[in-house]
């Protein structure tokens, strides 16, 4: 399902079409949060995947119910 802003609320669709983006070719990484209603929100953009994953781990330590995930940031 897509919202008006074009962002899918389906967690499995977040990586569709992005398999071709390789780690070494990506210059920015996005950390996203998905809430209990399936809505997806951009949390931050980091230069490296490692930095984005560190932010993700820090947020997950708060034990919120939301899902956090990292993916290549595509403009």
PELIN-V650993 format. One record per helix or strand of 2 or more residues. SS is the DSSP state (alpha for helix, beta for strand). FROM is the first residue (numbers start at 1). LEN is the number of residues. If there is no record, write none. Layout:
# PELIN-V650993
SS,FROM,LEN  SS,FROM,LEN
This chain:
# PELIN-V650993
alpha,11,5  alpha,23,3  beta,29,6  beta,40,7  alpha,49,12  beta,67,6
